[in-house]
Amino acid sequence: MTGITELRHTDPGSGTPELETKPDHLAAILDAMRGEVRVRTVALLGRLAEFDPAYGAWTSRKLTAELELLGVAVKKTGGNSVVLLDHLEEAVSRRDSEDK
């Protein structure tokens, strides 16, 4: 899974650089989509937990909140909450263009 990015910082006590990992939720969610056009949030939560047990504590509300922070809206289809692949890909493009 590509959902982790590495950050380096210096330990103030020793002056030695330390590696700190920060989860990349957008990449993790995109991986959990498995290339499908749309995935129910319930299924997505299960897939995320398979990738990383830390996601096992996430609820639908937490997933929705994280997606909103990333600029991705959860949609309703047939009464089910779903995440659309093209919306995630657009968020990745936005983030990549902001990083430049």
TIBA-502832 format. One record per atom (N, C-alpha, C, CB): residue in one letter; x, y, z; atom name. Coordinates in nm, 3 decimals. Atoms other than C-alpha are relative to their C-alpha. Glycine has a CB too. Layout:
% TIBA-502832
+------+---------+---------+---------+------+
! rest !       u !       v !       w ! atom !
+------+---------+---------+---------+------+
!    a !       X !       Y !       Z !   CA !
...
+------+---------+---------+---------+------+
END
This chain:
% TIBA-502832
+------+---------+---------+---------+------+
! rest !       u !       v !       w ! atom !
+------+---------+---------+---------+------+
!    m !   0.085 !  -0.118 !   0.000 !    N !
!    m !   0.000 !   0.000 !   0.000 !   CA !
!    m !   0.089 !   0.124 !   0.000 !    C !
!    m !  -0.096 !   0.000 !   0.122 !   CB !
!    t !  -0.079 !  -0.122 !   0.011 !    N !
!    t !   0.121 !   0.350 !  -0.077 !   CA !
!    t !  -0.050 !   0.108 !   0.092 !    C !
!    t !   0.000 !   0.050 !  -0.142 !   CB !
!    g !   0.065 !  -0.100 !  -0.083 !    N !
!    g !  -0.067 !   0.523 !   0.203 !   CA !
!    g !   0.084 !   0.063 !   0.108 !    C !
!    g !  -0.114 !  -0.060 !   0.061 !   CB !
!    i !  -0.083 !  -0.062 !  -0.103 !    N !
!    i !   0.231 !   0.632 !   0.414 !   CA !
!    i !   0.103 !   0.089 !  -0.067 !    C !
!    i !   0.070 !  -0.108 !   0.089 !   CB !
!    t !  -0.107 !  -0.088 !   0.046 !    N !
!    t !   0.460 !   0.927 !   0.355 !   CA !
!    t !   0.100 !   0.014 !   0.113 !    C !
!    t !  -0.055 !   0.139 !  -0.045 !   CB !
!    e !  -0.103 !  -0.012 !  -0.101 !    N !
!    e !   0.785 !   0.983 !   0.535 !   CA !
!    e !   0.031 !   0.146 !   0.027 !    C !
!    e !   0.126 !  -0.073 !  -0.043 !   CB !
!    l !  -0.039 !  -0.133 !  -0.041 !    N !
!    l !   0.870 !   1.295 !   0.728 !   CA !
!    l !   0.124 !  -0.013 !   0.086 !    C !
!    l !  -0.115 !   0.074 !   0.076 !   CB !
!    r !  -0.120 !   0.002 !  -0.084 !    N !
!    r !   1.205 !   1.370 !   0.885 !   CA !
!    r !   0.001 !   0.123 !   0.087 !    C !
!    r !   0.128 !  -0.009 !  -0.086 !   CB !
!    h !  -0.017 !  -0.112 !  -0.090 !    N !
!    h !   1.262 !   1.587 !   1.187 !   CA !
!    h !   0.119 !  -0.030 !   0.090 !    C !
!    h !  -0.129 !   0.026 !   0.084 !   CB !
!    t !  -0.115 !   0.017 !  -0.087 !    N !
!    t !   1.545 !   1.639 !   1.428 !   CA !
!    t !  -0.046 !  -0.007 !   0.144 !    C !
!    t !   0.101 !   0.115 !  -0.019 !   CB !
!    d !   0.029 !   0.015 !  -0.142 !    N !
!    d !   1.516 !   1.516 !   1.784 !   CA !
!    d !   0.072 !   0.111 !   0.075 !    C !
!    d !   0.042 !  -0.142 !   0.053 !   CB !
!    p !  -0.065 !  -0.112 !  -0.066 !    N !
!    p !   1.579 !   1.828 !   1.992 !   CA !
!    p !   0.101 !  -0.042 !   0.108 !    C !
!    p !  -0.104 !   0.089 !   0.063 !   CB !
!    g !  -0.091 !   0.045 !  -0.105 !    N !
!    g !   1.751 !   1.625 !   2.265 !   CA !
!    g !   0.134 !  -0.047 !  -0.053 !    C !
!    g !  -0.064 !  -0.110 !   0.078 !   CB !
!    s !  -0.124 !   0.058 !   0.050 !    N !
!    s !   2.006 !   1.449 !   2.049 !   CA !
!    s !   0.053 !   0.070 !  -0.124 !    C !
!    s !  -0.021 !  -0.145 !  -0.030 !   CB !
!    g !  -0.042 !  -0.064 !   0.125 !    N !
!    g !   2.017 !   1.660 !   1.734 !   CA !
!    g !   0.005 !  -0.098 !  -0.116 !    C !
!    g !   0.134 !   0.065 !   0.018 !   CB !
!    t !  -0.002 !   0.104 !   0.102 !    N !
!    t !   1.978 !   1.335 !   1.539 !   CA !
!    t !  -0.131 !   0.000 !  -0.078 !    C !
!    t !   0.025 !  -0.137 !   0.063 !   CB !
!    p !   0.123 !   0.009 !   0.078 !    N !
!    p !   1.732 !   1.320 !   1.249 !   CA !
!    p !  -0.074 !  -0.130 !   0.030 !    C !
!    p !   0.030 !   0.011 !  -0.150 !   CB !
!    e !   0.083 !   0.117 !  -0.022 !    N !
!    e !   1.444 !   1.083 !   1.314 !   CA !
!    e !  -0.102 !  -0.009 !  -0.112 !    C !
!    e !  -0.070 !   0.005 !   0.138 !   CB !
!    l !   0.100 !   0.024 !   0.103 !    N !
!    l !   1.202 !   0.929 !   1.067 !   CA !
!    l !  -0.137 !  -0.009 !   0.066 !    C !
!    l !   0.031 !  -0.128 !  -0.081 !   CB !
!    e !   0.136 !   0.001 !  -0.053 !    N !
!    e !   0.836 !   0.995 !   1.135 !   CA !
!    e !  -0.091 !  -0.031 !  -0.118 !    C !
!    e !  -0.039 !   0.137 !   0.069 !   CB !
!    t !   0.092 !   0.032 !   0.107 !    N !
!    t !   0.558 !   0.843 !   0.927 !   CA !
!    t !  -0.134 !   0.068 !   0.025 !    C !
!    t !  -0.018 !  -0.151 !  -0.015 !   CB !
!    k !   0.131 !  -0.064 !  -0.007 !    N !
!    k !   0.235 !   1.020 !   0.852 !   CA !
!    k !  -0.089 !  -0.071 !  -0.101 !    C !
!    k !   0.009 !   0.154 !  -0.029 !   CB !
!    p !   0.086 !   0.072 !   0.094 !    N !
!    p !  -0.057 !   0.831 !   0.698 !   CA !
!    p !  -0.050 !   0.092 !  -0.111 !    C !
!    p !  -0.119 !  -0.061 !   0.074 !   CB !
!    d !   0.055 !  -0.070 !   0.115 !    N !
!    d !  -0.163 !   0.940 !   0.353 !   CA !
!    d !  -0.137 !  -0.061 !  -0.025 !    C !
!    d !   0.095 !  -0.012 !  -0.128 !   CB !
!    h !   0.134 !   0.057 !   0.008 !    N !
!    h !  -0.535 !   0.880 !   0.384 !   CA !
!    h !  -0.053 !  -0.001 !  -0.143 !    C !
!    h !  -0.096 !   0.077 !   0.088 !   CB !
!    l !   0.047 !  -0.004 !   0.139 !    N !
!    l !  -0.604 !   0.985 !   0.025 !   CA !
!    l !   0.054 !  -0.119 !  -0.078 !    C !
!    l !   0.042 !   0.132 !  -0.068 !   CB !
!    a !  -0.059 !   0.114 !   0.072 !    N !
!    a !  -0.363 !   0.725 !  -0.113 !   CA !
!    a !  -0.058 !  -0.132 !   0.050 !    C !
!    a !   0.153 !   0.000 !   0.016 !   CB !
!    a !   0.056 !   0.123 !  -0.057 !    N !
!    a !  -0.497 !   0.459 !   0.124 !   CA !
!    a !  -0.142 !  -0.024 !  -0.051 !    C !
!    a !   0.002 !   0.006 !   0.153 !   CB !
!    i !   0.139 !   0.012 !   0.047 !    N !
!    i !  -0.858 !   0.527 !   0.025 !   CA !
!    i !  -0.002 !  -0.033 !  -0.148 !    C !
!    i !  -0.080 !   0.129 !   0.028 !   CB !
!    l !  -0.009 !   0.028 !   0.144 !    N !
!    l !  -0.764 !   0.530 !  -0.343 !   CA !
!    l !   0.039 !  -0.146 !  -0.023 !    C !
!    l !   0.102 !   0.095 !  -0.068 !   CB !
!    d !  -0.039 !   0.141 !   0.010 !    N !
!    d !  -0.589 !   0.193 !  -0.300 !   CA !
!    d !  -0.118 !  -0.091 !   0.034 !    C !
!    d !   0.118 !  -0.031 !   0.092 !   CB !
!    a !   0.113 !   0.083 !  -0.044 !    N !
!    a !  -0.894 !   0.054 !  -0.119 !   CA !
!    a !  -0.114 !  -0.002 !  -0.103 !    C !
!    a !  -0.053 !   0.051 !   0.133 !   CB !
!    m !   0.102 !   0.000 !   0.105 !    N !
!    m !  -1.112 !   0.148 !  -0.416 !   CA !
!    m !   0.021 !  -0.115 !  -0.099 !    C !
!    m !   0.002 !   0.134 !  -0.075 !   CB !
!    r !  -0.035 !   0.113 !   0.089 !    N !
!    r !  -0.930 !  -0.128 !  -0.614 !   CA !
!    r !  -0.042 !   0.024 !  -0.144 !    C !
!    r !  -0.066 !  -0.127 !   0.051 !   CB !
!    g !   0.032 !  -0.033 !   0.138 !    N !
!    g !  -1.000 !   0.056 !  -0.938 !   CA !
!    g !  -0.148 !   0.000 !  -0.034 !    C !
!    g !   0.069 !  -0.094 !  -0.089 !   CB !
!    e !   0.144 !   0.002 !   0.025 !    N !
!    e !  -1.377 !   0.029 !  -0.898 !   CA !
!    e !  -0.053 !   0.143 !  -0.013 !    C !
!    e !  -0.075 !  -0.076 !   0.113 !   CB !
!    v !   0.056 !  -0.133 !   0.027 !    N !
!    v !  -1.585 !   0.323 !  -1.022 !   CA !
!    v !  -0.063 !   0.061 !   0.124 !    C !
!    v !  -0.103 !  -0.007 !  -0.112 !   CB !
!    r !   0.060 !  -0.046 !  -0.126 !    N !
!    r !  -1.778 !   0.349 !  -0.695 !   CA !
!    r !  -0.001 !  -0.116 !   0.098 !    C !
!    r !  -0.145 !   0.056 !  -0.022 !   CB !
!    v !  -0.003 !   0.102 !  -0.106 !    N !
!    v !  -1.756 !   0.167 !  -0.364 !   CA !
!    v !  -0.081 !   0.053 !   0.118 !    C !
!    v !   0.148 !  -0.034 !   0.043 !   CB !
!    r !   0.076 !  -0.038 !  -0.120 !    N !
!    r !  -1.996 !   0.172 !  -0.071 !   CA !
!    r !   0.096 !   0.029 !   0.113 !    C !
!    r !  -0.100 !  -0.111 !   0.041 !   CB !
!    t !  -0.089 !  -0.038 !  -0.110 !    N !
!    t !  -1.846 !   0.339 !   0.233 !   CA !
!    t !   0.022 !  -0.115 !   0.097 !    C !
!    t !  -0.058 !   0.120 !   0.075 !   CB !
!    v !  -0.013 !   0.114 !  -0.091 !    N !
!    v !  -1.912 !   0.028 !   0.443 !   CA !
!    v !   0.107 !  -0.096 !  -0.052 !    C !
!    v !  -0.136 !  -0.074 !   0.016 !   CB !
!    a !  -0.100 !   0.088 !   0.061 !    N !
!    a !  -1.707 !  -0.185 !   0.201 !   CA !
!    a !   0.138 !   0.065 !   0.005 !    C !
!    a !  -0.038 !  -0.033 !  -0.145 !   CB !
!    l !  -0.126 !  -0.073 !  -0.001 !    N !
!    l !  -1.439 !   0.083 !   0.183 !   CA !
!    l !   0.065 !  -0.005 !   0.139 !    C !
!    l !  -0.023 !   0.146 !  -0.043 !   CB !
!    l !  -0.052 !   0.009 !  -0.137 !    N !
!    l !  -1.402 !   0.084 !   0.563 !   CA !
!    l !   0.061 !  -0.138 !   0.027 !    C !
!    l !  -0.112 !   0.030 !   0.102 !   CB !
!    g !  -0.053 !   0.135 !  -0.017 !    N !
!    g !  -1.352 !  -0.293 !   0.559 !   CA !
!    g !   0.132 !  -0.018 !  -0.073 !    C !
!    g !  -0.100 !  -0.102 !  -0.049 !   CB !
!    r !  -0.124 !   0.011 !   0.078 !    N !
!    r !  -1.089 !  -0.270 !   0.287 !   CA !
!    r !   0.113 !   0.078 !   0.063 !    C !
!    r !  -0.023 !   0.048 !  -0.143 !   CB !
!    l !  -0.103 !  -0.081 !  -0.067 !    N !
!    l !  -0.904 !   0.008 !   0.468 !   CA !
!    l !   0.055 !  -0.075 !   0.122 !    C !
!    l !  -0.058 !   0.137 !   0.042 !   CB !
!    a !  -0.043 !   0.076 !  -0.118 !    N !
!    a !  -0.893 !  -0.206 !   0.783 !   CA !
!    a !   0.085 !  -0.120 !  -0.038 !    C !
!    a !  -0.122 !  -0.046 !   0.081 !   CB !
!    e !  -0.083 !   0.110 !   0.049 !    N !
!    e !  -0.749 !  -0.494 !   0.577 !   CA !
!    e !   0.142 !   0.051 !  -0.028 !    C !
!    e !  -0.061 !  -0.063 !  -0.127 !   CB !
!    f !  -0.130 !  -0.059 !   0.033 !    N !
!    f !  -0.469 !  -0.265 !   0.457 !   CA !
!    f !   0.078 !   0.038 !   0.125 !    C !
!    f !  -0.018 !   0.122 !  -0.088 !   CB !
!    d !  -0.065 !  -0.051 !  -0.120 !    N !
!    d !  -0.395 !  -0.116 !   0.797 !   CA !
!    d !  -0.099 !  -0.008 !   0.115 !    C !
!    d !   0.050 !   0.147 !  -0.021 !   CB !
!    p !   0.092 !   0.016 !  -0.113 !    N !
!    p !  -0.557 !  -0.219 !   1.127 !   CA !
!    p !  -0.039 !   0.131 !   0.068 !    C !
!    p !   0.061 !  -0.092 !   0.102 !   CB !
!    a !   0.034 !  -0.130 !  -0.060 !    N !
!    a !  -0.548 !   0.146 !   1.242 !   CA !
!    a !  -0.131 !   0.054 !  -0.056 !    C !
!    a !   0.112 !   0.102 !  -0.025 !   CB !
!    y !   0.126 !  -0.045 !   0.059 !    N !
!    y !  -0.837 !   0.208 !   1.003 !   CA !
!    y !  -0.120 !  -0.076 !   0.056 !    C !
!    y !   0.005 !  -0.016 !  -0.152 !   CB !
!    g !   0.109 !   0.078 !  -0.058 !    N !
!    g !  -1.042 !  -0.053 !   1.191 !   CA !
!    g !  -0.084 !   0.079 !   0.098 !    C !
!    g !   0.054 !  -0.121 !   0.069 !   CB !
!    a !   0.073 !  -0.084 !  -0.095 !    N !
!    a !  -1.142 !   0.214 !   1.442 !   CA !
!    a !  -0.083 !   0.107 !  -0.070 !    C !
!    a !   0.096 !   0.065 !   0.097 !   CB !
!    w !   0.074 !  -0.103 !   0.074 !    N !
!    w !  -1.281 !   0.439 !   1.168 !   CA !
!    w !  -0.147 !  -0.037 !  -0.013 !    C !
!    w !   0.061 !   0.021 !  -0.139 !   CB !
!    t !   0.144 !   0.014 !   0.022 !    N !
!    t !  -1.656 !   0.489 !   1.142 !   CA !
!    t !  -0.033 !   0.066 !  -0.134 !    C !
!    t !  -0.083 !   0.063 !   0.117 !   CB !
!    s !   0.045 !  -0.068 !   0.123 !    N !
!    s !  -1.857 !   0.608 !   0.844 !   CA !
!    s !   0.014 !   0.151 !   0.014 !    C !
!    s !  -0.147 !  -0.037 !  -0.033 !   CB !
!    r !  -0.015 !  -0.144 !  -0.024 !    N !
!    r !  -1.857 !   0.954 !   1.001 !   CA !
!    r !   0.145 !   0.045 !  -0.013 !    C !
!    r !  -0.053 !   0.037 !   0.138 !   CB !
!    k !  -0.143 !  -0.034 !   0.008 !    N !
!    k !  -1.477 !   0.953 !   1.035 !   CA !
!    k !   0.046 !  -0.003 !  -0.146 !    C !
!    k !   0.084 !  -0.099 !   0.085 !   CB !
!    l !  -0.035 !   0.009 !   0.141 !    N !
!    l !  -1.436 !   0.840 !   0.673 !   CA !
!    l !  -0.054 !   0.120 !  -0.076 !    C !
!    l !  -0.053 !  -0.131 !  -0.062 !   CB !
!    t !   0.062 !  -0.114 !   0.067 !    N !
!    t !  -1.678 !   1.108 !   0.553 !   CA !
!    t !   0.072 !   0.129 !   0.035 !    C !
!    t !  -0.149 !   0.010 !   0.038 !   CB !
!    a !  -0.070 !  -0.121 !  -0.043 !    N !
!    a !  -1.501 !   1.375 !   0.759 !   CA !
!    a !   0.138 !   0.010 !  -0.066 !    C !
!    a !   0.015 !   0.001 !   0.152 !   CB !
!    e !  -0.132 !  -0.001 !   0.064 !    N !
!    e !  -1.158 !   1.276 !   0.624 !   CA !
!    e !  -0.013 !   0.030 !  -0.148 !    C !
!    e !   0.071 !  -0.135 !   0.019 !   CB !
!    l !   0.021 !  -0.026 !   0.143 !    N !
!    l !  -1.291 !   1.274 !   0.268 !   CA !
!    l !  -0.035 !   0.147 !  -0.024 !    C !
!    l !  -0.112 !  -0.090 !  -0.055 !   CB !
!    e !   0.035 !  -0.142 !   0.014 !    N !
!    e !  -1.442 !   1.621 !   0.318 !   CA !
!    e !   0.124 !   0.087 !   0.012 !    C !
!    e !  -0.104 !   0.040 !   0.105 !   CB !
!    l !  -0.126 !  -0.075 !  -0.014 !    N !
!    l !  -1.102 !   1.748 !   0.435 !   CA !
!    l !   0.083 !  -0.007 !  -0.128 !    C !
!    l !   0.081 !  -0.053 !   0.118 !   CB !
!    l !  -0.073 !   0.020 !   0.124 !    N !
!    l !  -0.960 !   1.611 !   0.111 !   CA !
!    l !  -0.074 !   0.057 !  -0.121 !    C !
!    l !   0.027 !  -0.148 !  -0.022 !   CB !
!    g !   0.079 !  -0.056 !   0.110 !    N !
!    g !  -1.232 !   1.778 !  -0.096 !   CA !
!    g !  -0.079 !  -0.103 !  -0.078 !    C !
!    g !   0.089 !   0.074 !  -0.093 !   CB !
!    v !   0.074 !   0.108 !   0.066 !    N !
!    v !  -1.414 !   1.454 !  -0.177 !   CA !
!    v !  -0.132 !  -0.020 !   0.073 !    C !
!    v !   0.083 !  -0.133 !  -0.002 !   CB !
!    a !   0.132 !   0.017 !  -0.060 !    N !
!    a !  -1.787 !   1.428 !  -0.118 !   CA !
!    a !  -0.045 !  -0.146 !  -0.010 !    C !
!    a !  -0.103 !   0.093 !  -0.069 !   CB !
!    v !   0.065 !   0.132 !   0.003 !    N !
!    v !  -1.963 !   1.104 !  -0.025 !   CA !
!    v !  -0.136 !   0.021 !  -0.064 !    C !
!    v !  -0.013 !  -0.063 !   0.146 !   CB !
!    k !   0.126 !  -0.010 !   0.074 !    N !
!    k !  -2.259 !   1.049 !  -0.257 !   CA !
!    k !  -0.095 !  -0.111 !   0.043 !    C !
!    k !   0.025 !  -0.006 !  -0.153 !   CB !
!    k !   0.101 !   0.104 !  -0.025 !    N !
!    k !  -2.582 !   0.854 !  -0.217 !   CA !
!    k !  -0.041 !  -0.060 !  -0.135 !    C !
!    k !  -0.125 !   0.059 !   0.076 !   CB !
!    t !   0.044 !   0.073 !   0.119 !    N !
!    t !  -2.664 !   0.589 !  -0.478 !   CA !
!    t !  -0.088 !  -0.114 !   0.047 !    C !
!    t !   0.122 !  -0.052 !  -0.086 !   CB !
!    g !   0.092 !   0.106 !  -0.041 !    N !
!    g !  -2.968 !   0.369 !  -0.430 !   CA !
!    g !  -0.012 !  -0.011 !   0.151 !    C !
!    g !   0.045 !  -0.131 !  -0.056 !   CB !
!    g !   0.012 !  -0.002 !  -0.145 !    N !
!    g !  -2.983 !   0.473 !  -0.065 !   CA !
!    g !   0.129 !  -0.034 !   0.074 !    C !
!    g !  -0.106 !  -0.093 !   0.042 !   CB !
!    n !  -0.128 !   0.035 !  -0.061 !    N !
!    n !  -2.620 !   0.373 !  -0.004 !   CA !
!    n !   0.100 !   0.114 !  -0.015 !    C !
!    n !   0.058 !  -0.128 !  -0.062 !   CB !
!    s !  -0.107 !  -0.098 !   0.009 !    N !
!    s !  -2.333 !   0.608 !   0.074 !   CA !
!    s !   0.115 !  -0.063 !  -0.077 !    C !
!    s !   0.047 !   0.048 !   0.142 !   CB !
!    v !  -0.107 !   0.052 !   0.084 !    N !
!    v !  -2.062 !   0.566 !  -0.188 !   CA !
!    v !   0.107 !   0.106 !  -0.023 !    C !
!    v !  -0.056 !  -0.048 !  -0.135 !   CB !
!    v !  -0.111 !  -0.087 !   0.037 !    N !
!    v !  -1.725 !   0.711 !  -0.281 !   CA !
!    v !   0.027 !  -0.029 !  -0.148 !    C !
!    v !   0.129 !  -0.025 !   0.091 !   CB !
!    l !  -0.023 !   0.014 !   0.143 !    N !
!    l !  -1.656 !   0.774 !  -0.649 !   CA !
!    l !   0.148 !   0.013 !  -0.031 !    C !
!    l !  -0.080 !   0.106 !  -0.079 !   CB !
!    l !  -0.141 !   0.004 !   0.038 !    N !
!    l !  -1.319 !   0.691 !  -0.800 !   CA !
!    l !   0.045 !   0.129 !  -0.066 !    C !
!    l !   0.026 !  -0.117 !  -0.092 !   CB !
!    d !  -0.043 !  -0.121 !   0.070 !    N !
!    d !  -1.312 !   0.995 !  -1.027 !   CA !
!    d !   0.015 !   0.118 !   0.095 !    C !
!    d !  -0.098 !   0.036 !  -0.111 !   CB !
!    h !  -0.015 !  -0.108 !  -0.099 !    N !
!    h !  -1.360 !   1.227 !  -0.727 !   CA !
!    h !   0.131 !  -0.014 !   0.077 !    C !
!    h !  -0.120 !   0.000 !   0.098 !   CB !
!    l !  -0.128 !   0.022 !  -0.067 !    N !
!    l !  -1.063 !   1.067 !  -0.552 !   CA !
!    l !   0.117 !   0.035 !  -0.091 !    C !
!    l !   0.012 !  -0.147 !   0.046 !   CB !
!    e !  -0.107 !  -0.031 !   0.095 !    N !
!    e !  -0.850 !   1.095 !  -0.865 !   CA !
!    e !   0.014 !   0.151 !  -0.020 !    C !
!    e !  -0.028 !  -0.067 !  -0.135 !   CB !
!    e !  -0.005 !  -0.146 !   0.010 !    N !
!    e !  -0.943 !   1.464 !  -0.894 !   CA !
!    e !   0.070 !   0.059 !   0.123 !    C !
!    e !  -0.143 !   0.058 !  -0.013 !   CB !
!    a !  -0.065 !  -0.048 !  -0.123 !    N !
!    a !  -0.834 !   1.515 !  -0.531 !   CA !
!    a !   0.151 !  -0.024 !  -0.006 !    C !
!    a !  -0.061 !  -0.070 !   0.124 !   CB !
!    v !  -0.143 !   0.028 !   0.015 !    N !
!    v !  -0.499 !   1.349 !  -0.608 !   CA !
!    v !   0.062 !   0.102 !  -0.095 !    C !
!    v !   0.022 !  -0.145 !  -0.052 !   CB !
!    s !  -0.051 !  -0.099 !   0.097 !    N !
!    s !  -0.454 !   1.578 !  -0.910 !   CA !
!    s !   0.013 !   0.137 !   0.064 !    C !
!    s !  -0.092 !   0.008 !  -0.122 !   CB !
!    r !  -0.007 !  -0.129 !  -0.069 !    N !
!    r !  -0.535 !   1.884 !  -0.699 !   CA !
!    r !   0.119 !   0.005 !   0.094 !    C !
!    r !  -0.130 !   0.027 !   0.077 !   CB !
!    r !  -0.110 !   0.004 !  -0.096 !    N !
!    r !  -0.290 !   1.778 !  -0.431 !   CA !
!    r !   0.135 !   0.003 !  -0.071 !    C !
!    r !  -0.011 !  -0.125 !   0.088 !   CB !
!    d !  -0.126 !   0.003 !   0.074 !    N !
!    d !  -0.018 !   1.702 !  -0.684 !   CA !
!    d !   0.034 !   0.135 !  -0.059 !    C !
!    d !  -0.007 !  -0.104 !  -0.110 !   CB !
!    s !  -0.026 !  -0.132 !   0.059 !    N !
!    s !  -0.060 !   2.041 !  -0.850 !   CA !
!    s !   0.034 !   0.103 !   0.109 !    C !
!    s !  -0.123 !   0.048 !  -0.081 !   CB !
!    e !  -0.034 !  -0.088 !  -0.111 !    N !
!    e !  -0.045 !   2.214 !  -0.509 !   CA !
!    e !   0.140 !  -0.025 !   0.051 !    C !
!    e !  -0.100 !  -0.018 !   0.113 !   CB !
!    d !  -0.134 !   0.035 !  -0.047 !    N !
!    d !   0.278 !   2.030 !  -0.424 !   CA !
!    d !   0.110 !   0.055 !  -0.090 !    C !
!    d !   0.013 !  -0.150 !   0.009 !   CB !
!    k !  -0.101 !  -0.049 !   0.094 !    N !
!    k !   0.453 !   2.177 !  -0.727 !   CA !
!    k !   0.040 !   0.140 !   0.029 !    C !
!    k !  -0.049 !  -0.009 !  -0.141 !   CB !
+------+---------+---------+---------+------+
END
